[in-house]
Amino acid sequence: MRRLAPLLLLLTLTACAATPVPAESTIGQGYPAEPEWPQVGPQSLAKWESFPVQANPRPLVLLGQTVNIEQGFADGDGKLAFSEGRIDPDGKVPPDATEAFAKLVKPGAGEPRIKVISVVKGTAKFPTDRGPRDLPAWIFELTKTVGPVTVLDVKPNYQGSFATTTATLSPDGMTLTIPMGKPQEPCPGEPRVTHEAQWLESPTAVAVGLKKITGEVAPGQRGNCAHDMALRLTDYTIRLDKPLGNRVLIDANGNAISVSS
């Protein structure tokens, strides 16, 4: 592992991650303070300690579900029927696809049901920690859906919570470019807040997280100045000690981040 290294803000919005707890407002100012974000540390890397970076092929880290709805539904009734698992195989599901169909249907879900039109074996794109990948899948055409419903036909090695931010990796594998949030300019009378990212490298993972730095108070009186809730992003760069390779890029909570070349 390497030391923590500073870089301007990485705002890792995570799915299924702990919600940051806002810090208390500065006394007398009456404005919300910047939240305290999870900090990178050994705990961030813990669940990836046994990740087999030397395995060939590299393990599949799925970021999302094994079922994808490609385009949506024809109407609200179809969407509701699908979400409740009210799907009639209508004699169209081959024996090899029974396990995949079981991920869509809920026995005893009731009526009315949408029906299977066709089922074929093919490939479909699924999100992974190395970007979207074409993977083996069963492709279902259903009444009341617009486009196919695809069901992954391989078992992912790792699946769970994931960060919604993404990163781009340089050709030499050393430099990560990540879209990150930047703090708003302070109103008069507010402290100037900046953010620095921290990263920690291990043999199996690279964890990235956020650190808040509070500076001097902006001159002037607050007046009618106010902040909005918009998330502002810009690209930031992280230079690693060694190529990312097969290591997993994660946020401070240990959630995998998608990396593309």
C-alpha positions as CSV (number, residue, x, y, z in Angstrom):
1,M,0.0,0.0,0.0
2,R,1.1,3.5,-0.6
3,R,0.5,6.6,1.5
4,L,-2.6,8.7,1.1
5,A,-2.1,11.2,-1.7
6,P,-4.0,14.4,-2.1
7,L,-5.9,15.5,-5.2
8,L,-8.8,17.8,-5.7
9,L,-12.3,16.4,-5.1
10,L,-13.6,13.0,-6.0
11,L,-17.3,13.0,-5.3
12,T,-18.2,9.3,-5.3
13,L,-21.9,9.0,-5.4
14,T,-22.6,5.4,-4.5
15,A,-25.5,3.0,-5.0
16,C,-26.3,1.2,-1.8
17,A,-23.6,3.1,0.1
18,A,-23.7,4.8,3.4
19,T,-25.3,8.3,3.2
20,P,-22.8,11.0,4.1
21,V,-23.7,12.8,7.4
22,P,-23.7,16.6,6.9
23,A,-21.5,18.6,9.3
24,E,-23.2,21.2,11.5
25,S,-23.6,24.6,10.0
26,T,-21.1,27.3,11.1
27,I,-22.6,29.1,14.1
28,G,-24.4,32.3,13.2
29,Q,-24.3,31.9,9.5
30,G,-27.5,30.0,8.9
31,Y,-26.3,28.1,5.8
32,P,-25.7,24.3,5.3
33,A,-22.1,23.2,5.7
34,E,-20.4,20.8,3.3
35,P,-21.0,17.2,4.2
36,E,-18.4,15.0,5.7
37,W,-17.6,12.2,3.2
38,P,-16.3,8.7,4.1
39,Q,-12.5,8.7,4.4
40,V,-10.2,6.3,2.5
41,G,-8.4,3.8,4.7
42,P,-7.5,0.1,5.2
43,Q,-11.2,-0.6,5.8
44,S,-12.0,0.6,2.2
45,L,-9.7,-2.2,0.8
46,A,-10.7,-4.9,3.2
47,K,-13.3,-6.8,1.1
48,W,-11.1,-6.9,-1.9
49,E,-8.0,-8.3,-0.1
50,S,-8.5,-11.8,-1.7
51,F,-9.4,-10.6,-5.2
52,P,-7.4,-12.8,-7.5
53,V,-5.6,-10.3,-9.7
54,Q,-3.4,-13.0,-11.3
55,A,-6.4,-15.0,-12.5
56,N,-6.7,-15.5,-16.2
57,P,-9.4,-14.7,-17.3
58,R,-9.9,-11.9,-14.9
59,P,-12.9,-12.4,-12.6
60,L,-16.2,-10.8,-13.7
61,V,-17.2,-7.9,-11.4
62,L,-20.8,-7.1,-12.3
63,L,-22.0,-3.6,-11.6
64,G,-25.8,-3.9,-11.6
65,Q,-28.4,-6.6,-12.1
66,T,-28.4,-9.8,-14.1
67,V,-31.6,-8.7,-15.8
68,N,-31.7,-5.7,-18.1
69,I,-34.7,-4.1,-19.7
70,E,-33.3,-2.7,-22.9
71,Q,-35.9,0.0,-23.8
72,G,-38.9,0.0,-21.5
73,F,-42.5,-0.8,-21.6
74,A,-45.4,-0.1,-24.0
75,D,-47.7,1.1,-21.2
76,G,-48.1,1.3,-17.4
77,D,-50.0,-2.0,-17.2
78,G,-47.1,-3.8,-18.9
79,K,-44.6,-2.2,-16.5
80,L,-46.6,-3.2,-13.5
81,A,-47.1,-6.8,-14.7
82,F,-43.4,-7.2,-15.3
83,S,-42.4,-5.7,-11.9
84,E,-44.8,-8.1,-10.2
85,G,-43.6,-11.1,-12.2
86,R,-46.9,-11.8,-14.0
87,I,-45.4,-13.4,-17.1
88,D,-46.9,-16.3,-19.0
89,P,-44.3,-18.5,-20.7
90,D,-46.9,-19.4,-23.3
91,G,-45.0,-22.5,-24.3
92,K,-42.1,-20.4,-25.7
93,V,-39.4,-20.9,-23.0
94,P,-37.0,-23.8,-24.0
95,P,-35.7,-26.1,-21.2
96,D,-32.2,-24.5,-21.3
97,A,-33.7,-21.1,-20.5
98,T,-35.8,-22.2,-17.5
99,E,-33.4,-20.8,-15.0
100,A,-33.2,-17.5,-16.8
101,F,-37.0,-17.3,-17.0
102,A,-37.2,-18.0,-13.2
103,K,-35.5,-14.6,-12.7
104,L,-38.4,-12.8,-14.4
105,V,-41.5,-14.7,-13.2
106,K,-43.0,-14.9,-9.7
107,P,-45.2,-18.0,-9.2
108,G,-48.7,-17.2,-8.1
109,A,-48.3,-13.5,-9.0
110,G,-51.8,-13.5,-10.5
111,E,-53.5,-12.0,-13.6
112,P,-53.5,-10.4,-16.1
113,R,-50.1,-11.6,-17.4
114,I,-47.9,-10.4,-20.2
115,K,-46.7,-13.2,-22.5
116,V,-43.4,-14.5,-23.8
117,I,-43.2,-14.0,-27.6
118,S,-39.8,-15.5,-28.2
119,V,-36.6,-16.6,-26.4
120,V,-33.1,-16.9,-28.1
121,K,-29.6,-17.4,-26.8
122,G,-27.2,-14.6,-27.7
123,T,-25.1,-11.8,-26.1
124,A,-26.0,-8.5,-24.5
125,K,-24.2,-5.7,-22.8
126,F,-23.9,-5.6,-19.1
127,P,-22.1,-3.1,-16.9
128,T,-18.8,-4.3,-15.3
129,D,-16.0,-2.6,-13.4
130,R,-14.1,-2.7,-16.8
131,G,-16.9,-0.9,-18.7
132,P,-19.8,-2.4,-20.6
133,R,-19.1,-5.9,-21.9
134,D,-20.9,-8.3,-24.3
135,L,-21.7,-11.4,-22.2
136,P,-23.8,-14.5,-22.9
137,A,-27.4,-13.9,-22.3
138,W,-30.9,-15.2,-22.9
139,I,-32.9,-12.6,-24.9
140,F,-36.7,-12.5,-24.2
141,E,-39.2,-10.7,-26.3
142,L,-42.4,-10.0,-24.3
143,T,-45.7,-8.5,-25.0
144,K,-46.0,-5.0,-23.5
145,T,-42.2,-4.4,-23.7
146,V,-40.4,-2.1,-26.1
147,G,-37.3,-4.0,-27.1
148,P,-35.8,-7.2,-25.5
149,V,-35.3,-8.2,-21.9
150,T,-31.9,-9.8,-21.4
151,V,-30.9,-12.2,-18.7
152,L,-27.2,-12.8,-18.0
153,D,-26.3,-16.5,-18.6
154,V,-23.0,-16.6,-16.7
155,K,-22.5,-16.3,-13.0
156,P,-20.6,-13.1,-12.0
157,N,-17.6,-13.7,-9.6
158,Y,-18.5,-10.5,-7.7
159,Q,-21.7,-8.6,-7.6
160,G,-22.9,-6.0,-5.1
161,S,-23.0,-2.3,-4.3
162,F,-21.2,-0.1,-6.7
163,A,-20.2,3.6,-7.3
164,T,-22.1,5.5,-10.0
165,T,-19.1,7.5,-10.9
166,T,-16.8,6.2,-13.7
167,A,-13.1,6.6,-14.6
168,T,-11.0,6.5,-17.7
169,L,-7.6,4.8,-17.7
170,S,-4.6,6.0,-19.8
171,P,-3.0,3.5,-22.2
172,D,-0.1,3.0,-19.9
173,G,-2.5,2.1,-17.0
174,M,-1.0,4.7,-14.7
175,T,-3.3,7.7,-14.9
176,L,-7.0,7.8,-14.0
177,T,-9.3,10.6,-15.2
178,I,-12.5,10.9,-13.1
179,P,-15.4,13.3,-13.3
180,M,-15.7,14.8,-9.9
181,G,-17.8,17.4,-8.2
182,K,-16.4,20.8,-7.2
183,P,-17.6,23.0,-4.4
184,Q,-19.6,26.1,-5.0
185,E,-18.1,29.5,-4.4
186,P,-18.9,30.7,-0.9
187,C,-21.3,33.5,-0.2
188,P,-19.9,36.5,1.7
189,G,-19.3,35.6,5.3
190,E,-19.0,31.8,4.6
191,P,-15.8,29.8,4.9
192,R,-14.2,28.8,1.6
193,V,-14.4,25.0,1.2
194,T,-12.2,23.0,-1.0
195,H,-12.0,19.2,-1.4
196,E,-9.0,16.9,-1.9
197,A,-9.2,13.3,-2.9
198,Q,-7.2,10.6,-1.3
199,W,-6.2,7.3,-2.8
200,L,-4.7,4.2,-1.3
201,E,-3.2,1.4,-3.3
202,S,-2.9,-2.3,-2.4
203,P,-1.9,-5.3,-4.4
204,T,-5.6,-6.0,-5.2
205,A,-7.4,-2.6,-5.3
206,V,-7.1,1.1,-5.4
207,A,-9.4,3.1,-3.2
208,V,-10.3,6.7,-3.8
209,G,-12.2,9.0,-1.4
210,L,-12.8,12.6,-0.4
211,K,-11.3,15.0,2.2
212,K,-12.8,18.4,3.0
213,I,-10.6,21.4,3.7
214,T,-12.1,24.6,5.2
215,G,-10.3,27.8,4.5
216,E,-10.7,31.5,5.3
217,V,-14.1,33.2,5.4
218,A,-15.1,35.1,2.3
219,P,-15.2,38.8,2.9
220,G,-18.5,40.8,3.1
221,Q,-22.0,40.3,4.4
222,R,-24.1,37.3,3.4
223,G,-27.2,39.4,2.2
224,N,-29.4,37.5,-0.3
225,C,-26.7,35.1,-1.5
226,A,-27.9,31.5,-1.6
227,H,-26.7,28.1,-2.9
228,D,-28.5,25.7,-5.2
229,M,-28.5,22.0,-5.2
230,A,-26.9,21.5,-8.6
231,L,-24.0,19.0,-8.8
232,R,-21.1,20.5,-10.7
233,L,-18.6,18.1,-12.2
234,T,-15.1,18.5,-13.8
235,D,-12.4,16.0,-14.7
236,Y,-9.6,15.3,-12.3
237,T,-6.4,13.2,-12.7
238,I,-4.9,10.6,-10.4
239,R,-1.4,9.3,-11.1
240,L,-0.9,5.8,-9.6
241,D,2.4,4.4,-8.3
242,K,2.0,1.4,-10.7
243,P,-0.4,0.4,-13.4
244,L,-3.9,-0.4,-12.3
245,G,-3.7,-3.7,-14.1
246,N,-6.3,-6.2,-12.8
247,R,-6.8,-4.4,-9.6
248,V,-10.3,-3.1,-8.7
249,L,-10.9,0.6,-8.5
250,I,-13.2,1.4,-5.5
251,D,-14.6,4.2,-3.5
252,A,-14.0,4.9,0.2
253,N,-16.9,2.5,1.0
254,G,-15.3,-0.3,-1.0
255,N,-17.8,-0.1,-3.9
256,A,-16.4,-0.9,-7.3
257,I,-16.0,2.0,-9.9
258,S,-16.3,1.3,-13.6
259,V,-13.0,1.9,-15.5
260,S,-12.8,2.2,-19.3
261,S,-9.8,2.7,-21.6
